[in-house]
Amino acid sequence: MSEARACLTCGKPAKGKGSYCSQACQQKTYRIRHGQGIGMQAGPLPYSPRQIARFWRHVDQRGPDECWPWLLGRTTDGYGRVRLDGMKLRAHRIAYLAAKGPISNGLLVCHACDNPPCCNPAHLWLGTVLDNTRDAQRKGRLVPPPHNGRIQPTPPSPQFGVSNGAAKLTEESVRAMRADYRSMGSYASVARRYSISVSQGYRVITGQYWSHVK
């Protein structure tokens, strides 16, 4: 008769073929591993090299600036779905953990590319729920409800580039941003330097915004 597995959380005998002795232990480990526990601190990667290598085999790793889609199952809202140690997790969170380390308490792993199945660490950044909401508002992905049940008039067409009075960037700074990215290799670092969001920086650098600037 084979020896019973030890619970990954407390070390007691695990139930059946599972990795935990109880649902409480399973949930506790999930919270610790994914930055939802109190006092989450930086530490070693919570999954084995073998698990991480198997994870990356199911990611279509394309060019460094391209999206890397998850190749297996997805959630109803399009995020990659992976099962590790008996827990169902979102693939992009594991990609962030594997490439960049622990996720601090209460933070989300957000996509600069707005592509839910993408697992390219270069497209992933940490933010609060408020950060994520503001990012969606800036990109027009959140539509406010109609006022008093009436359809609101269509807003005027946006102005682009320097013709937009609210623009933070100029053609010179856009060229400088793209040059900085070639040397720094980090969308987040470039975005901080120019005081813009990571998602906006990604779009400027990849030519989705300011496409007329070469």
Steps between C-alpha positions, in 0.01 A plus 500: 500500500643837399569763764234774529584840356568785739279810485688780323380748763525335840681170440217276622388205282319625190156373406481236227713587199495870576774730624318639809337367815210746483345775291620753760864399441454515124352850519772616740776390262322666208481829688867487599621405153296762322544803720165487677632412844592751768863607493592344166877525466741434216637146508585195291272399215222284649500249210769253401721547191327197349156658544617829351666327203175310434306826525714678238455209257136604473579864414557606139820698561533728199714814452595703810248775420218273381222347707567147626160326506417217738434187293274297729168572673366848561247659732173640370660847491797380294775457759725195485414232754757269658483245782791478745506306828129437471407868457355668193699815425527764231793439269618861478544512879726193487695661214557809717604288801740294290663797326485783754437350843231519770186707462469743790197505725177603326648578158368389163709382207387733220554481124661793320383338176137447616521142370373266779673176386838674457776366727791713378659638820596818313127576461411437866506755780377516858228741605213547742136462403487880473807505273338241274169690490668830415703327231179363346337844516795665326474247219125537465420144606259610773180662375306700763132412542242720324390806696137473623448207268568712190764429242775756521607688189798357317814683615701688238769310317828503694792707381832327473862602549590858581158614374356354819536772762511238778791309344793445738741407224653670200641347184851545641414326827331215310819438301702520822267250670547248221878545514493458880305177467760358260767558763298429817276217377221577750165664422443574869836677546449717193144586604620613844767719344236684294230500773243302300324168560667172403225420250532843338877460481459159337269645235729794427810281474334238278348768272134449591502862620693773317529269200580797274827557686785300353 
